[in-house]
Amino acid sequence: MAFSQVQRFFWICSGTPISVIEKYPTEHSKYLGIGATIFFTALFAGLSGGYALYFVFSGSAFAELWALLFGLIWGVAIFNLDRYIVSSIKKSSKGLKQFYQASPRLIFAVLIAVVIARPLELKIFDKEIREQLRTRYLSDQQQRIVKVQASFKEKYALELGQIATYQKEYDALSNEVNRLREELKAEVFGSRTSTTSGVEGYGLYARNKELVVSGKQARLEFLAAQLAAQQEYMNRQKTTEGINNQMMLADEMLDQKATHAGFADRNWALGELTHSQNDISRSSANAVYFITLLFIAFECAPLIVKLLSDVGPSDVDIRESESRIFSYLTNTSFLSRNRLTREYRRPGVKIGGRRARKYLSNKRAGGR
């Protein structure tokens, strides 16, 4: 009993009237397969659409609810489209003519398959996408820091140039003071060199050298004070301009940003992953292409089955029923009983009722 209900449900999904399918046991399996394929395609479409919308509303309080609602609507929409596409293919045509008639529907089925496949590919390659996003966010932060620093240097070029000048003079003067101190020490201890007298003790030469060292030391201290003041000013400006707040993202922050990335960022990461030239990316690209082809084949399967299958009893039954109805509705005979019934019979009134008889009597009277 349970199997019978499931079978009937898949028959409904196939888009062919159950009353027609039930009359021909040889058609049961065919429409069971077509209906099941349509149903599971719609199921995958619902999962795919819900997953895609989850990232659109990621972070909001009702993200899961919106994703579930959209997934349900999207799945029903794809189900209805697939059911219509399959049921609209008639087996009355032959050969290539039938294929030409079905070609727009095949193209539409391919488009649906591509749309369904993309969000599921994003989920399948979730880890690889996160690594790609981490690399991108880190690179973006580096570029942002470089850009901000370049803008800061351009804005305070005069102050930075003054600091560089002071620093250069300070370094040179510091080396010279150290050299003069060594000469003064050698002069006091009587060491004879090209710059000392060789006389031991604190004499005239030693006093002269000490005065030179003192003068240069005073200049050195002035430069140090200027550098300290300039550095303090620049640090205040860096804080004001936000330079000190620019820092590289930690691993935890990168993981958090990659986890909460939106659909556009994740789609970009998958595209980058499949278009890079390394071996891992080429392998991922091949996997993405095969998944897409799988969904295309899955989406086109009901159409292909119906195109490749021979004309069955149900197809002949539907064609003959439509032909009889069409003939009935298009009969243009002036005194056709069918025409009179269509134009003058109200619902529930027997054929050839009072209105039809009145019409005929009026026509006959007018003809006399």
C-alpha positions, 0 to 999 in steps of 0.5 A: 500500500505504501509503495502504491502511494509513493508510485502514484505520487511520482506519477503525479510528478511526471505531469501525465494524468494518472488515469492514463498511466493506470490504463497501461501497465507497461508505462508504469515504470517509465513515468515512475522514473520520470516523476522521481527524477523531477521530484529529486531535482526539485529537492536539490534545487530547494536545498541549493536555493536555501543554502545560497540565501542563508549566506545572503541573510547570514548574521541576521536573527532569522537567517535560517527561517528565510533560508528555509522559506526561500528553499521551499519556494524555489524547490516548488518553482523548479518542480513546477517548471520541470513538470511543465517542460516534461509534460509539454513534450509530445511524441507525435513528431518524428526524428529531428523534428521532435528534438527541435521542438524540445531544444528550447526546453533542453536549453532551459533545463541546462540553465536550471541545472547550472543555477542549482549546481553552484550553491551546492558546489560552494558547500562541497568546496567549503574548506578550500573556499575558506583558505582562498578567502583567508589569503584574499583578506590577508592580501587586502589588509596588507594593501590597505596598510600600504595605501594608508601609510603612503597617504600619511607619508605624502601628507606629512612629507615635510615633517618626515623629511626633517626627521630624516635629516635630523636622524642622519646628522645625529647618526654621523655626529654620534659616530664622530663623538665616539671617535673623538672620545677615543682620541681623548682617551689616547691623548690622556694616556700618552698613546702616540697616534697620528692625531695625538701628541704622545705626551701622557697627562691632561695637557693642552692637547687633551683640553682642546680635544675635550672642548671639541667633544663637549661642543659636538656633544651639545649639538648631539643632545640638541638633535636628540631633543629635536628628534624626540619632539618630532617623533612624539608629534608624528605619533600623535598624528598617526593616532589621529589619522588611524595609522596605529590602528592599522594592523595585520589580521590575526588567524582567529579574525581571518577565520571569523571573516571567512566563515561569515563571508557572503555569497558573492565572496564565496562565489569569487573564491570558488572562481579563483580556485578553479582558474588558478594554475597550480595542481590543486586548483586544476583538480578542483576545477575538474571536480567543479566541471564534473559536478555541473555536468552531473546536475545538467545530466540529472536535470535533462534526464526526464527530457532525454528519457521521453525523447529517446523512448518509443511512442507508448500507449499513453502517448497515443491515448493522449494524442487521440483524446486531444485530437477528438477534443480539438475536432469537437471544439473546432467543428464549424458546421452551421447546424452542428449539434456540437456547436449549438451545445457549446454556444447555447447550452448552460451548465446542467442543461441537456443537449438540444435544450430550449435555447437551442430549439428556440435558435433553430426555430428563429433561423427557420422562420427567418429563412422563409 
